[in-house]
């Protein structure tokens, strides 16, 4: 069974840190890119970061550059999003998704993990 399991969310004060994990099962990250998305009430879903497990290339939204770091551990089939210097505007439900290499759409989605940053 293909599954993406996101975890690590929680409540943190502004300027704090959280580490989100996205564990994949049923498929190998070697052939996929993993993206992190977030959505808060009343706002559209936003692509936060992405990593290609095949070549390690990464993407960051301007809003998180310099604060968030995405990494992949292919041996553990897990992608981590390290979030530092968190701001109240980072509060959202964070999702991870997987896209087959060369594909144009996200094949699999995990459930969300809530991140709440208090001021």
MILOKOL-733556 format. One record per residue (C-alpha): residue number from 1; residue in three letters; chain; x, y, z. Coordinates in nm, 3 decimals. Layout:
REM residues N
NUM|ALA|A|X|Y|Z
...
//
This chain:
REM residues 119
1|UNK|A|0.000|0.000|0.000
2|UNK|A|0.135|0.340|-0.099
3|UNK|A|0.140|0.583|0.188
4|UNK|A|0.293|0.913|0.290
5|UNK|A|0.296|0.985|0.661
6|UNK|A|0.367|1.341|0.769
7|UNK|A|0.454|1.412|1.131
8|UNK|A|0.630|1.657|1.356
9|UNK|A|0.386|1.943|1.369
10|UNK|A|0.297|2.120|1.690
11|UNK|A|0.274|2.446|1.875
12|UNK|A|0.584|2.663|1.894
13|UNK|A|0.660|3.021|1.981
14|UNK|A|0.775|3.268|1.720
15|UNK|A|1.146|3.232|1.634
16|UNK|A|1.129|2.868|1.739
17|UNK|A|1.194|2.557|1.532
18|UNK|A|1.014|2.243|1.425
19|UNK|A|1.119|1.945|1.221
20|UNK|A|0.862|1.781|0.997
21|UNK|A|0.907|1.433|0.858
22|UNK|A|0.744|1.266|0.561
23|UNK|A|0.781|0.889|0.565
24|UNK|A|0.706|0.705|0.242
25|UNK|A|0.597|0.344|0.222
26|UNK|A|0.499|0.127|-0.070
27|UNK|A|0.732|0.303|-0.311
28|UNK|A|1.092|0.422|-0.328
29|UNK|A|1.185|0.787|-0.301
30|UNK|A|1.463|0.721|-0.554
31|UNK|A|1.212|0.775|-0.833
32|UNK|A|1.016|1.062|-0.686
33|UNK|A|1.032|1.422|-0.583
34|UNK|A|0.879|1.509|-0.249
35|UNK|A|0.708|1.838|-0.199
36|UNK|A|0.589|2.016|0.112
37|UNK|A|0.276|2.226|0.090
38|UNK|A|0.082|2.425|0.343
39|UNK|A|-0.264|2.569|0.370
40|UNK|A|-0.419|2.794|0.627
41|UNK|A|-0.789|2.884|0.657
42|UNK|A|-0.903|3.120|0.386
43|UNK|A|-0.584|3.087|0.187
44|UNK|A|-0.486|2.881|-0.114
45|UNK|A|-0.250|2.590|-0.078
46|UNK|A|0.109|2.703|-0.112
47|UNK|A|0.411|2.504|-0.227
48|UNK|A|0.672|2.549|0.043
49|UNK|A|0.962|2.329|-0.061
50|UNK|A|1.053|2.036|-0.280
51|UNK|A|1.341|1.796|-0.314
52|UNK|A|1.431|1.556|-0.589
53|UNK|A|1.571|1.243|-0.432
54|UNK|A|1.749|1.146|-0.754
55|UNK|A|1.977|1.450|-0.777
56|UNK|A|1.915|1.638|-0.453
57|UNK|A|1.790|1.951|-0.626
58|UNK|A|1.569|2.165|-0.406
59|UNK|A|1.310|2.439|-0.428
60|UNK|A|1.200|2.688|-0.165
61|UNK|A|0.923|2.943|-0.171
62|UNK|A|1.052|3.295|-0.123
63|UNK|A|0.863|3.317|0.204
64|UNK|A|1.073|3.040|0.362
65|UNK|A|1.413|3.080|0.197
66|UNK|A|1.690|3.097|0.452
67|UNK|A|1.466|2.958|0.726
68|UNK|A|1.357|2.615|0.603
69|UNK|A|1.579|2.331|0.489
70|UNK|A|1.458|2.018|0.312
71|UNK|A|1.660|1.697|0.308
72|UNK|A|1.611|1.341|0.200
73|UNK|A|1.725|1.015|0.356
74|UNK|A|1.665|0.760|0.083
75|UNK|A|1.781|0.474|0.303
76|UNK|A|1.498|0.554|0.543
77|UNK|A|1.262|0.659|0.264
78|UNK|A|1.201|0.980|0.456
79|UNK|A|1.213|1.350|0.375
80|UNK|A|1.262|1.607|0.649
81|UNK|A|1.170|1.974|0.655
82|UNK|A|1.366|2.165|0.916
83|UNK|A|1.187|2.488|0.997
84|UNK|A|1.376|2.757|1.188
85|UNK|A|1.293|3.114|1.282
86|UNK|A|0.926|3.035|1.260
87|UNK|A|0.679|3.319|1.227
88|UNK|A|0.310|3.337|1.315
89|UNK|A|0.234|3.356|0.942
90|UNK|A|0.384|3.008|0.903
91|UNK|A|0.085|2.868|1.091
92|UNK|A|-0.083|2.619|0.859
93|UNK|A|-0.162|2.258|0.790
94|UNK|A|0.148|2.115|0.623
95|UNK|A|0.124|1.830|0.371
96|UNK|A|0.381|1.624|0.187
97|UNK|A|0.327|1.486|-0.161
98|UNK|A|0.520|1.269|-0.407
99|UNK|A|0.563|1.322|-0.778
100|UNK|A|0.714|1.063|-1.010
101|UNK|A|1.034|1.181|-1.174
102|UNK|A|0.946|1.362|-1.496
103|UNK|A|0.580|1.371|-1.406
104|UNK|A|0.356|1.673|-1.418
105|UNK|A|0.127|1.606|-1.125
106|UNK|A|0.155|1.493|-0.767
107|UNK|A|0.082|1.123|-0.747
108|UNK|A|0.045|1.073|-0.373
109|UNK|A|-0.052|1.295|-0.084
110|UNK|A|-0.005|1.247|0.285
111|UNK|A|-0.233|1.366|0.559
112|UNK|A|-0.155|1.703|0.706
113|UNK|A|0.033|1.790|1.020
114|UNK|A|-0.063|2.111|1.196
115|UNK|A|0.198|2.376|1.264
116|UNK|A|0.095|2.661|1.492
117|UNK|A|0.330|2.947|1.569
118|UNK|A|0.233|3.179|1.851
119|UNK|A|0.348|3.539|1.870
//
